[in-house]
Amino acid sequence: MIATANLHASQAGLDMLRAGGSALDAAIAAQLVLNLTEPQSSGIGGGAFILHWDEAARRVSAYDGRETAPAAARPERFLLSEGKPMSIGAAIDSGRSVGVPGLLRAMHLAHAKHGRLLWASLFEPAIRLAEDGFPVSPRLHALIKSDPILQRNTASRSYFYLPDGGPLPIGYRLKNPPFAAVLRRVAQQGPDAFYLGSLARDIVAAVAAHPRPGDLTEQDLAAYRAVEREALCGSYRAHRICGMPPPSSGGIGILAILGVLERFALADLRPGSSGAVHLFAEAGRLAYADRDHYVGDPDFVQVPAAGLIDPGYLRQRAMLVRPDRSMVRALPGAPAGARSALGADASVEAAGTSHLSVVDAQGNAVAMTTTIESPFGSRILVRGFLLNNQLTDFSLVPDEGGKPAANRVEPGKRPRSSMSPTLVIAPGGAFLMSVGSPGGSAIINYVAKTLVGVLDWGLDIQQAIAAPNMGSRNRETELEKGTALESIGGALRAMGHPVAAVELSSGLQAIVRTPGGLAGGADPRREGVVLGD
């Protein structure tokens, strides 16, 4: 079974599974198609985090394909001359926002460990679709139509808009021969075809040619390496929950929310009730306070990851949750291994991301979240693919009162992420679930909501995904606009919650093993599709 954000991607992955491919093979083929059919969200110009479950070894592996800052990057990268941060829009619409892409290196590293089909064969569905064309989806059309920046880039304008300047209409058959040619080269030569030579030169030239040029070099591209890291795992009501370690804050954030909630009998509360939302939001406040303060690239800052998810520490944090009153804003705690001399973070994480989940016939599973950051990334199009704006995930302000932010810009550093690919292992050690979502910094809440829905409330995976989104990122208590949750706003305000009804457009994809076989779920808020045999 495979669950992705697009029918064509799900079909490509299923074709690999039917050909005897592994879950990892299917994930790669699907991701390459997503680059084409959902270009606003992910692609080879961006990065990814990959979790892999090995059924035979009963082991979780984690692969970090997060982008890196150029060697010339400095902490004041996004500051204006008077010392104030530039607007997030100006930061995104610049060559300065582009980090060294990591997706291809990460997929290649994981494929060497877990692939069964030939690397080149995984590119065939995307190449075929790029040459033959695919119909523009309603979501892609709407995003092209509403984007205020995309037309400013000459290459992007010629690809995404009609000659009269109008957005590509729904159903328009969009072909991408330059991207097909890039894929053919990478299929035949491996990732070096991307990171070295003429393609690398074109990437560097496009970044330098922007009206607000960046400083990416060919040496930066050549030096990039994906990293295999140890998955971050903890327990929740006898289940083992595994996520990505730093530089992702997803694993820490989800385990922190669940660790606080474990003190409370959520199963006794009705989903969507004011009591349930109150507890979930308060747990989120505590988790995001720690996430914002402590998490950055572990090669540059000492992240107290073990301390932040320690059950004893989380029990102490849970004592701050009052059953009848919101704390409104949480302060960071003092976990074991923490450094005190850190400043406040000022980062803005956009929602241009995609997630896919796969389980193969042997029971191996993948949870892969992949991104170019904002919708359409930096809007810089090179040979048919978009470059990321991932460096705007760094804190735009490098320090506070002389104390450096853990997530400030530094050369070669990976920006903090909220991407949260997650694997759940049932009591006894069998695979239970693969889940993840796009959604910027709200991803942590989206995934945690889905886990609570399945593990506490016994919802099936589609019900858990479709349930209204909620939570707090240590600001307002957010309720998904246009859902039944808006009706409990008054009750939450009576408990002191600052409440905001907002668009919370998750894109959750998940697969759960049930007694009757695999069950998949795709978020009705987007265009996801689940396929399987």
C-alpha positions as CSV (number, residue, x, y, z in Angstrom):
1,M,0.0,0.0,0.0
2,I,1.1,3.6,-0.7
3,A,-0.5,6.9,0.3
4,T,0.8,10.1,-1.4
5,A,-0.5,13.6,-2.2
6,N,-1.3,12.8,-5.8
7,L,-2.8,9.9,-7.8
8,H,0.0,9.8,-10.3
9,A,2.6,9.5,-7.5
10,S,0.6,6.8,-5.8
11,Q,0.3,4.8,-9.0
12,A,4.0,5.1,-9.7
13,G,4.8,3.7,-6.2
14,L,2.3,0.9,-6.5
15,D,3.8,-0.1,-9.9
16,M,7.2,-0.4,-8.2
17,L,5.6,-2.6,-5.4
18,R,3.9,-4.8,-8.0
19,A,7.3,-5.2,-9.8
20,G,8.8,-6.6,-6.6
21,G,10.2,-3.3,-5.3
22,S,10.7,-2.4,-1.7
23,A,8.9,0.3,0.2
24,L,11.9,2.5,-0.3
25,D,11.9,1.9,-4.1
26,A,8.2,2.9,-4.2
27,A,8.8,6.0,-2.1
28,I,11.6,7.2,-4.5
29,A,9.5,6.6,-7.6
30,A,6.5,8.4,-6.0
31,Q,8.6,11.3,-4.9
32,L,10.0,11.9,-8.3
33,V,6.5,12.0,-9.7
34,L,5.4,14.4,-7.0
35,N,8.2,16.7,-8.1
36,L,6.4,16.9,-11.4
37,T,2.7,16.8,-10.5
38,E,2.9,18.7,-7.1
39,P,5.9,21.0,-7.9
40,Q,4.8,23.6,-5.4
41,S,5.6,21.2,-2.5
42,S,8.7,19.2,-3.0
43,G,11.3,18.0,-5.4
44,I,15.0,17.5,-6.2
45,G,15.6,21.1,-5.6
46,G,14.7,20.6,-1.9
47,G,15.2,18.1,0.9
48,A,13.6,15.3,2.9
49,F,13.6,13.2,6.0
50,I,13.1,9.5,5.6
51,L,12.2,6.9,8.2
52,H,12.5,3.2,7.3
53,W,11.2,0.1,9.1
54,D,13.0,-3.1,8.4
55,E,10.6,-5.9,9.1
56,A,13.1,-8.7,9.3
57,A,15.5,-6.8,11.6
58,R,12.7,-5.0,13.4
59,R,14.7,-1.8,13.2
60,V,14.0,1.8,12.4
61,S,16.6,3.8,10.3
62,A,16.6,7.6,9.8
63,Y,18.0,9.5,6.8
64,D,18.6,13.2,6.9
65,G,18.5,14.9,3.5
66,R,18.0,18.4,5.0
67,E,19.4,21.3,3.0
68,T,22.5,23.1,4.2
69,A,23.6,26.8,4.2
70,P,26.3,27.8,1.8
71,A,29.8,28.2,3.1
72,A,29.5,32.0,2.7
73,A,26.4,32.2,4.9
74,R,26.6,34.4,8.0
75,P,24.2,34.8,11.0
76,E,23.0,38.3,9.9
77,R,22.0,36.9,6.5
78,F,18.4,38.1,6.8
79,L,19.0,41.4,8.6
80,L,18.6,44.8,7.1
81,S,21.2,47.5,7.5
82,E,19.5,48.9,10.6
83,G,19.6,45.5,12.3
84,K,16.0,44.6,11.8
85,P,15.0,41.4,10.0
86,M,13.7,41.7,6.5
87,S,10.1,40.6,5.9
88,I,9.6,36.9,5.4
89,G,8.3,37.6,1.8
90,A,11.4,39.5,0.9
91,A,13.6,36.7,2.4
92,I,11.8,34.0,0.4
93,D,11.9,35.9,-2.8
94,S,15.7,36.0,-3.0
95,G,18.7,33.9,-3.9
96,R,19.7,34.1,-0.2
97,S,16.9,31.7,0.7
98,V,18.3,28.8,-1.4
99,G,20.1,26.0,0.5
100,V,22.0,23.2,-0.9
101,P,19.4,20.6,-2.0
102,G,19.6,17.2,-0.2
103,L,16.8,15.0,-1.6
104,L,18.7,13.0,-4.2
105,R,21.6,12.3,-1.9
106,A,19.2,11.1,0.9
107,M,17.2,8.9,-1.4
108,H,20.4,7.4,-2.9
109,L,21.8,6.7,0.5
110,A,18.6,5.0,1.7
111,H,18.3,3.1,-1.6
112,A,21.8,1.6,-1.1
113,K,20.6,0.1,2.1
114,H,16.9,-0.8,1.4
115,G,16.4,-0.8,-2.4
116,R,15.6,-3.9,-4.4
117,L,15.0,-2.5,-7.9
118,L,17.7,-0.8,-9.9
119,W,18.1,2.9,-9.2
120,A,17.5,3.9,-12.8
121,S,14.2,2.0,-13.0
122,L,12.7,4.2,-10.3
123,F,12.9,7.2,-12.6
124,E,10.9,5.7,-15.4
125,P,7.4,6.8,-14.3
126,A,8.4,10.4,-13.7
127,I,10.4,10.6,-17.0
128,R,7.4,9.1,-19.0
129,L,5.0,11.6,-17.3
130,A,7.2,14.6,-17.9
131,E,7.5,13.7,-21.6
132,D,3.8,12.8,-22.1
133,G,2.3,15.4,-19.8
134,F,-0.2,15.3,-17.0
135,P,-3.4,17.3,-16.3
136,V,-3.0,20.3,-14.0
137,S,-4.9,19.6,-10.8
138,P,-7.4,22.0,-9.1
139,R,-5.0,22.6,-6.2
140,L,-2.0,23.3,-8.5
141,H,-4.1,25.7,-10.6
142,A,-5.4,27.6,-7.5
143,L,-1.9,28.0,-6.1
144,I,-0.4,29.2,-9.4
145,K,-3.3,31.7,-9.7
146,S,-2.9,33.1,-6.2
147,D,0.9,33.2,-6.0
148,P,2.2,36.8,-5.9
149,I,5.8,36.0,-6.7
150,L,5.9,33.2,-9.2
151,Q,5.6,35.3,-12.4
152,R,8.7,37.4,-11.4
153,N,11.0,34.6,-12.4
154,T,11.2,34.3,-16.2
155,A,11.6,30.5,-16.3
156,S,8.8,30.0,-13.8
157,R,6.5,32.4,-15.7
158,S,7.0,30.5,-19.0
159,Y,6.3,27.2,-17.4
160,F,3.3,27.9,-15.1
161,Y,1.5,30.5,-17.1
162,L,-0.1,30.9,-20.5
163,P,1.3,33.3,-23.0
164,D,-1.4,35.8,-22.0
165,G,-0.2,35.7,-18.4
166,G,-3.1,33.6,-17.1
167,P,-2.5,30.6,-14.8
168,L,-2.5,27.1,-16.3
169,P,-6.1,26.0,-16.3
170,I,-7.4,22.9,-14.5
171,G,-6.9,19.9,-16.8
172,Y,-4.2,21.6,-19.0
173,R,-1.7,18.9,-20.1
174,L,1.6,20.1,-18.7
175,K,4.8,18.6,-20.2
176,N,8.3,19.2,-18.8
177,P,11.0,17.9,-21.3
178,P,13.9,19.7,-19.5
179,F,13.0,17.9,-16.2
180,A,12.8,14.6,-18.1
181,A,16.3,15.2,-19.4
182,V,17.6,15.9,-15.9
183,L,16.0,12.7,-14.6
184,R,17.5,10.7,-17.3
185,R,21.0,11.9,-16.4
186,V,20.5,11.3,-12.7
187,A,19.0,7.8,-13.4
188,Q,22.1,6.9,-15.5
189,Q,24.9,8.6,-13.5
190,G,23.5,8.8,-10.0
191,P,23.3,12.0,-7.8
192,D,26.7,13.2,-9.0
193,A,25.0,14.3,-12.2
194,F,23.1,16.8,-10.1
195,Y,25.8,17.9,-7.6
196,L,28.7,18.2,-10.1
197,G,29.1,19.5,-13.6
198,S,26.8,21.6,-15.9
199,L,23.6,21.1,-13.8
200,A,25.4,22.3,-10.7
201,R,26.7,25.3,-12.6
202,D,23.1,26.1,-13.8
203,I,21.8,26.0,-10.3
204,V,24.5,28.3,-9.0
205,A,24.0,30.7,-11.9
206,A,20.2,30.9,-11.4
207,V,20.7,31.7,-7.7
208,A,23.3,34.4,-8.5
209,A,21.1,35.9,-11.3
210,H,18.2,36.7,-8.9
211,P,17.7,40.5,-8.3
212,R,18.5,39.7,-4.6
213,P,21.3,37.2,-5.4
214,G,22.5,34.4,-3.2
215,D,26.0,33.0,-2.6
216,L,25.6,29.3,-3.4
217,T,28.6,27.9,-5.1
218,E,29.5,24.7,-7.0
219,Q,31.8,23.8,-4.1
220,D,28.7,23.9,-1.8
221,L,26.9,21.5,-4.0
222,A,29.8,19.1,-4.4
223,A,30.4,19.0,-0.6
224,Y,26.8,18.0,0.3
225,R,26.3,14.7,2.1
226,A,23.2,13.1,3.4
227,V,23.4,11.6,6.9
228,E,22.1,8.4,8.5
229,R,21.1,9.3,12.0
230,E,19.7,7.3,14.9
231,A,15.9,7.5,15.0
232,L,14.4,9.3,18.0
233,C,12.0,6.9,19.8
234,G,9.9,7.0,22.9
235,S,6.9,5.2,24.4
236,Y,3.2,6.2,24.5
237,R,0.7,4.0,26.2
238,A,2.8,0.9,25.5
239,H,3.5,1.8,21.9
240,R,6.9,2.8,20.5
241,I,6.8,6.1,18.6
242,C,9.8,6.8,16.3
243,G,10.5,10.1,14.6
244,M,13.3,12.1,13.2
245,P,16.0,13.5,15.5
246,P,17.4,17.1,15.1
247,P,17.7,19.1,12.9
248,S,14.1,18.1,12.8
249,S,12.1,19.2,15.8
250,G,9.3,16.8,14.7
251,G,10.4,13.8,16.7
252,I,11.0,15.8,19.9
253,G,7.8,17.8,19.5
254,I,5.5,14.8,19.0
255,L,7.1,12.8,21.8
256,A,6.9,15.8,24.1
257,I,3.2,16.4,23.4
258,L,2.4,12.7,23.9
259,G,4.6,12.5,27.0
260,V,2.5,15.3,28.6
261,L,-0.8,13.8,27.5
262,E,0.1,10.4,28.9
263,R,-0.7,11.7,32.4
264,F,-4.3,12.3,31.4
265,A,-7.1,9.8,30.5
266,L,-7.8,11.1,27.1
267,A,-9.9,8.0,26.2
268,D,-12.4,9.2,28.7
269,L,-12.9,12.5,26.8
270,R,-14.9,13.0,23.7
271,P,-12.9,13.9,20.6
272,G,-13.4,17.5,19.8
273,S,-14.6,18.4,23.3
274,S,-13.4,21.5,25.1
275,G,-11.7,19.3,27.7
276,A,-9.8,17.3,25.0
277,V,-8.7,20.4,23.0
278,H,-7.7,22.1,26.2
279,L,-5.3,19.3,27.2
280,F,-3.9,18.9,23.6
281,A,-3.3,22.7,23.3
282,E,-1.6,22.9,26.7
283,A,0.7,20.0,25.9
284,G,1.5,21.8,22.6
285,R,2.4,25.0,24.4
286,L,5.0,23.1,26.5
287,A,6.4,21.2,23.6
288,Y,6.7,24.2,21.3
289,A,8.3,26.3,24.0
290,D,11.1,23.7,24.3
291,R,11.3,23.2,20.6
292,D,11.7,26.8,19.8
293,H,14.4,27.3,22.5
294,Y,16.6,24.3,22.2
295,V,16.4,22.6,18.8
296,G,18.9,23.3,15.9
297,D,21.4,21.4,13.9
298,P,23.1,19.0,16.3
299,D,26.4,19.5,14.5
300,F,26.4,23.1,15.6
301,V,24.5,23.3,18.9
302,Q,24.1,20.9,21.8
303,V,20.5,19.8,21.6
304,P,19.3,18.0,24.8
305,A,17.2,15.6,22.8
306,A,17.2,12.8,25.3
307,G,16.4,15.2,28.1
308,L,13.5,16.8,26.2
309,I,11.7,13.5,25.8
310,D,12.7,11.9,29.1
311,P,9.6,10.5,30.8
312,G,10.5,12.0,34.2
313,Y,11.0,15.4,32.7
314,L,7.7,15.3,30.8
315,R,5.9,14.2,33.9
316,Q,7.2,17.4,35.5
317,R,6.1,19.5,32.5
318,A,2.7,17.8,32.7
319,M,2.3,19.1,36.2
320,L,2.1,22.6,34.8
321,V,-1.1,21.7,33.0
322,R,-4.2,22.8,35.0
323,P,-7.4,21.0,34.2
324,D,-9.5,24.2,34.2
325,R,-7.2,27.0,33.1
326,S,-4.8,27.7,30.2
327,M,-1.2,28.7,30.9
328,V,-1.6,31.0,27.8
329,R,2.2,30.9,27.1
330,A,4.7,28.3,28.3
331,L,8.3,29.0,29.1
332,P,11.0,26.6,28.1
333,G,12.0,24.0,30.7
334,A,15.3,22.9,32.0
335,P,15.9,19.3,30.7
336,A,19.0,17.3,31.5
337,G,21.9,18.4,29.2
338,A,20.4,21.8,28.5
339,R,22.5,24.9,27.9
340,S,21.1,28.1,29.4
341,A,22.9,30.6,27.3
342,L,20.5,30.5,24.3
343,G,18.5,33.3,22.8
344,A,14.9,33.4,21.6
345,D,14.1,32.1,18.1
346,A,12.5,34.1,15.4
347,S,11.8,31.8,12.5
348,V,8.8,31.5,10.2
349,E,8.2,28.0,8.7
350,A,6.0,27.8,5.6
351,A,3.8,25.0,4.5
352,G,5.0,23.9,1.1
353,T,5.7,20.2,1.9
354,S,4.5,16.7,1.0
355,H,4.4,13.4,2.9
356,L,4.1,9.8,1.7
357,S,3.7,6.5,3.5
358,V,4.5,3.0,2.1
359,V,4.3,-0.6,3.2
360,D,5.6,-3.4,1.0
361,A,4.7,-7.0,0.7
362,Q,7.5,-8.0,3.1
363,G,6.2,-5.6,5.8
364,N,8.9,-3.0,5.4
365,A,7.6,0.5,5.8
366,V,8.6,4.1,4.9
367,A,7.5,7.4,6.2
368,M,9.0,10.2,4.1
369,T,8.4,13.9,4.4
370,T,9.9,16.1,1.7
371,T,9.8,19.8,0.9
372,I,11.0,22.9,-1.0
373,E,9.7,25.0,2.0
374,S,7.2,27.6,0.8
375,P,4.7,26.9,-1.9
376,F,6.9,26.9,-5.1
377,G,10.0,27.4,-2.9
378,S,12.2,30.3,-3.9
379,R,10.3,30.4,-7.2
380,I,13.6,29.9,-9.0
381,L,13.1,27.3,-11.8
382,V,16.2,25.5,-13.2
383,R,15.8,22.9,-16.0
384,G,12.2,22.3,-15.0
385,F,12.5,22.0,-11.2
386,L,12.2,24.6,-8.5
387,L,14.8,25.4,-5.9
388,N,14.0,25.6,-2.2
389,N,13.8,28.6,0.0
390,Q,14.8,26.4,3.0
391,L,17.2,28.9,4.6
392,T,14.3,31.0,5.7
393,D,13.6,28.2,8.2
394,F,16.6,29.6,10.2
395,S,15.9,32.3,12.8
396,L,15.8,35.6,10.9
397,V,17.2,37.2,14.1
398,P,20.5,35.5,15.0
399,D,20.6,36.4,18.7
400,E,18.7,38.1,21.6
401,G,20.6,40.2,24.1
402,G,23.9,38.7,22.9
403,K,22.6,35.1,23.3
404,P,22.8,33.2,20.0
405,A,19.6,31.5,18.8
406,A,20.1,27.7,18.5
407,N,18.6,27.9,15.0
408,R,20.6,30.9,13.7
409,V,22.2,30.9,10.3
410,E,25.8,29.5,10.1
411,P,27.9,28.2,7.2
412,G,27.2,24.5,6.4
413,K,24.4,24.3,8.9
414,R,21.0,22.6,8.4
415,P,18.0,24.7,9.4
416,R,15.6,23.4,12.0
417,S,12.5,21.7,10.6
418,S,9.1,20.6,11.8
419,M,8.8,17.7,9.3
420,S,7.6,14.7,11.3
421,P,7.6,11.4,9.4
422,T,6.6,9.0,12.1
423,L,6.5,5.2,12.6
424,V,4.5,3.5,15.3
425,I,5.5,0.1,16.6
426,A,2.9,-1.9,18.5
427,P,3.4,-3.6,21.9
428,G,5.3,-6.7,21.1
429,G,7.4,-5.1,18.4
430,A,5.3,-5.3,15.2
431,F,4.9,-2.4,12.8
432,L,1.6,-0.5,13.4
433,M,1.6,2.8,11.5
434,S,3.4,5.2,9.1
435,V,2.2,8.8,9.2
436,G,3.2,12.3,8.4
437,S,2.0,15.6,7.0
438,P,2.9,18.9,5.4
439,G,2.0,22.1,7.2
440,G,5.0,24.1,8.4
441,S,5.4,24.3,12.1
442,A,1.8,23.0,12.6
443,I,3.0,19.6,11.3
444,I,3.8,18.5,14.8
445,N,0.2,19.1,15.9
446,Y,-1.3,17.5,12.9
447,V,0.6,14.2,13.4
448,A,0.1,14.2,17.1
449,K,-3.6,14.7,16.6
450,T,-3.7,11.7,14.3
451,L,-1.8,9.5,16.7
452,V,-4.1,10.4,19.6
453,G,-7.1,9.7,17.4
454,V,-6.0,6.2,16.6
455,L,-4.3,5.2,19.9
456,D,-6.5,6.9,22.4
457,W,-9.9,7.2,20.7
458,G,-9.9,4.1,18.6
459,L,-10.7,6.0,15.3
460,D,-9.9,4.4,12.0
461,I,-7.0,6.1,10.2
462,Q,-9.3,8.0,7.8
463,Q,-11.4,9.3,10.6
464,A,-8.3,10.3,12.6
465,I,-6.9,12.2,9.6
466,A,-10.2,13.9,8.7
467,A,-10.9,15.0,12.3
468,P,-10.6,18.8,12.8
469,N,-7.1,20.1,13.4
470,M,-6.4,21.9,16.7
471,G,-3.6,22.8,19.0
472,S,-1.3,25.5,20.1
473,R,2.2,26.5,18.9
474,N,2.7,28.4,22.2
475,R,0.6,31.2,20.8
476,E,-3.2,31.1,20.3
477,T,-5.2,28.0,20.7
478,E,-5.9,27.2,17.1
479,L,-9.2,25.7,15.9
480,E,-9.6,24.6,12.3
481,K,-11.8,27.2,10.6
482,G,-15.1,26.0,9.3
483,T,-15.3,22.9,11.5
484,A,-17.3,21.9,14.5
485,L,-14.4,22.9,16.8
486,E,-15.4,26.6,16.4
487,S,-18.4,25.9,18.6
488,I,-16.2,25.2,21.6
489,G,-14.3,28.5,21.3
490,G,-16.4,30.1,24.1
491,A,-15.7,27.3,26.5
492,L,-12.0,27.5,25.8
493,R,-12.0,31.3,26.3
494,A,-13.7,30.8,29.6
495,M,-10.6,28.8,30.6
496,G,-8.4,31.6,29.6
497,H,-7.4,30.4,26.1
498,P,-6.6,33.0,23.5
499,V,-8.6,31.3,20.6
500,A,-8.2,31.8,16.9
501,A,-10.2,30.0,14.2
502,V,-7.6,29.6,11.3
503,E,-7.1,27.6,8.1
504,L,-5.2,24.5,9.1
505,S,-4.7,22.7,5.8
506,S,-2.9,19.6,6.7
507,G,-2.0,17.0,4.1
508,L,-1.8,13.9,6.2
509,Q,-1.1,10.5,4.6
510,A,-0.9,7.3,6.7
511,I,-1.1,3.5,6.6
512,V,-2.1,1.4,9.6
513,R,-1.8,-2.4,10.0
514,T,-5.1,-3.7,11.3
515,P,-6.3,-7.3,12.0
516,G,-7.9,-7.3,8.6
517,G,-4.8,-6.1,6.7
518,L,-3.5,-2.6,5.8
519,A,-5.7,0.4,6.0
520,G,-4.7,3.7,4.5
521,G,-5.9,7.3,4.9
522,A,-5.4,10.5,2.8
523,D,-6.3,14.0,3.9
524,P,-9.5,15.2,2.4
525,R,-8.2,18.8,2.6
526,R,-5.8,18.1,-0.3
527,E,-5.6,15.7,-3.2
528,G,-4.1,12.6,-1.6
529,V,-4.8,9.0,-2.8
530,V,-4.2,5.6,-1.2
531,L,-3.6,2.6,-3.5
532,G,-2.8,-1.0,-2.6
533,D,-3.3,-4.6,-3.3
